[in-house]
C-alpha cells in the first residue's frame, strides 16, 4: 500500500510537467530514470506518533547505508534514492524538525535530505507559488547532491563548503562567483541574492523494509 502510494505520486506527479513549475521538463528529471532502473528504495516507519529518537536512528542508518547502495560508481549512481516513509504521521512538525536537525550531516557526506508531506509550503525555485515538496504522505528522502542543489545550500557556510568540495572543478563561473562572495563576505554584511541562470546549451556528445520500488517490468524542483 505505501509503496503504491509513493510510486503513484512519483509517476503521476514527479515525472510529469506542470505549467506551475515555471520551467520546462518534469518536476524532477531524475525520478523516472531512477524508477526504471530499480534505484529507488523505500523503508517504512509505522505509527502516528513515532518516537523522535527512533526516527533519528533510522535516518542515521540511512546516512550510513546510502553510499553503499548499488551502483556506487558510474552515471547511474546519481539516480539512487532512499525514502523513509511515515504513512501514519499527521503532525508534520517532526518531519521539519528532523530535517532541520540532520541536514548538515547529510550535506557533509555529499547527499541531500528532503522533507515531503501533505501541505509542505516550501516554495519552488522557478515559481515561488509552486510547492514541489507537497506529497500525499510524510517522507524523508535521501539522494545524491547535484550541482543544481546550490540554491538550497546558500543558507549555511558549512553547506556551501561541502558543495564546493564535491563540485569545485565543474562549477559554472556564475556559481563559483556566488560561492566566493558568500564565503568571503564579512559576518553580518548584506550579500546579493543568488539568481537562477538559464541552463547552458548542451555539450556535444563525446532500512526498515529495504524494498526497491520496481519500475514494472526524487526537492524535487
N, C-alpha and C positions, 0 to 999 in steps of 0.2 A: 504493500500500500504506500509506504513512504517513498520507496524507490519510484513507483509510478507517478507520484505527485511531483517529485523533483525532476524526473525525466520529462514529464509532460510540460512542466513550466519551462525547462531548458529548451525543448524542441519547439514549443509553440510561441515562446517569447524571446529567449536569448538569441536564438539562431535566426530570428526574423528582423526585418527592418520596420521601423515605425517612424513616421514623419516627426513625432515629438522628440526623437533622439537628437536632431539638429545636425546630423551628418549622414553621409551615405553608408550603406552596409548594415549588417546585423547589429543588434545591441552588443553582443560580444562575439567577435570573429573567431575566437578560439574554441568556443563550446562545441560547435558542430564537429570539427575535426577531432576533438577530444572524445566525444561520444562514439564516433565512427571507429576510432582506434582502441576503444575499450580502455581509456586512460582516465576515467572519472570513477573515483571510489567514494562510497557512502558509508558512514557509520552513524548509528542512531543512539540517542540518549533519551529513554522514555521518562515520563513523569512531568506533571505540570509545574512542579517546583523542585527541580534537581538541585542537589547541594552545590553551591558555587565551587567548593573545594574539589568535588568530583569532576565537574566540567573543566575546571582548570587543569586537573591531572590528565584528562582525555586530550586536551589541547597540547599539553606538554608532550604526550605520546605522539601526537600528530606532528609536532615540530621535529621530533627525533625520527619519526618514520618517513616523513615525506621525501627527504633526499635519497632514501633507499628504494623508493618505488620505481619500477622499471617503466621506460628505459631511463637510465641515469645519464646517458650521453646521446648526442645527435639532436637533430632538429625536433624530433617528436617529444623530447624531454620537457619542452616548454608547455606541452599540452596536458601534462599531469595535473589533476585536480583532486583534492581530498576534502570531502564535505562532511562536517559533523552536523547532523540534523537533530533538532529538538522539537518534534512534532506536536507535543502536548503543551508547550510553553505558551502562555498568553501575556505574561508580563515581560516585555522585551527589554526592560531595564538591565537585566542580567546580560543580555547579548551585547548591549552597548558598553556596559562596564567592563566586561572581559575583553572586548575588542580594544578598548582604550588602554587597558592594563597590559595586554600582551603583544600589541602590535610591534613595539620596539624589538622584542626578542625575535619575531619572525622576520622583520626587515633586516636585522643584523645578519641573518642567515641567507639573505638574498631571496626571500619569499614574501608574499603578501597575505595578510589575514583580512578577510572581508566579512562584514556583518550583513545579513539579509533577514528580513522579517516583514510581515504584513504592515504596511503603513510607514516603512522606513523612509524618513524625509530627507535623506542625503541627496543633494542635487546632482544632476549630470554635469559633465564638463562642457558640453557644447550647447546645452539648453538647461538653464538653471531651474526651469519648471518641470523638467523630466526627472523621474525618480527611479533610477536604474536598480536600486537595491530593494525595492518593494517586491516581496516574494510571498507565495501562498503559505509558507510555514517558516519558522525560525531556523536559521542555519548559520554556521561559521565556516568559511571556505578558505582553504589554503591553496595557493597556486604560486607558480614561479613569478618573480618580479620581472616586469617588462620595461623597456625604455619608455614606453608611453605612460608608465606609472609616475613619472616625475611630478606632475601637479599634485598627486596625493601625498607626496613626501616633503613638500616645501615647509611644512609647519615646524619641523624639528631638525636641528643641525645634525644629530646622530643619524636620522633617516637619510638625509642628503649625503652624508659621509658614506653610508652603506651603498647608496645608489651609485655614487661616483666610483667606489671601489669595484663595483660589479661591471659598470658600463663605460668607464672613462675613455677607453680607446675609440669607442664607436659613437660617442655623443655628438649630436648636431651642434654647430657653432653657437646657435642661439640658446641652447640648453646649457652648454658649458659656461656661457656668459652669465646666465641667470644663476647657476650654481655658485660661481665665484663671487658674484655680487652678494648673494645671501651669506656665504661663509665668511666673507671679509668685512661685512657691514658692522660698524660699532654697535654694541649692545644698546637696544632701545631706539635705534635710529629707524627711520622710515625706509622701506625698500619697495621699489616699484613692483606692482603685482605682475605675476607671470601671465602672459597672454599666449594662448594656443596658436601655433603656427600651422599654416597649411602643410600637408604632407608633401615631401618632395616627389618628383617624378620617379617611378620605379626604375631601379637599376637594370641594366641589361642582364639577361640570364647568365651567366658564366658557366583503537580501531574499533570501534566496538563491534561492528559487524564485518568490516573488511571486505564487503562485496563490491566488485566492479559493476558499474552500470553498463550493460551490454547494449551495443548500438542496434541490435535487432538482427543481425544475420540470422562563463566561467558560467568588480566592480565594476563587471560589467559595464562598462560605458566606453 
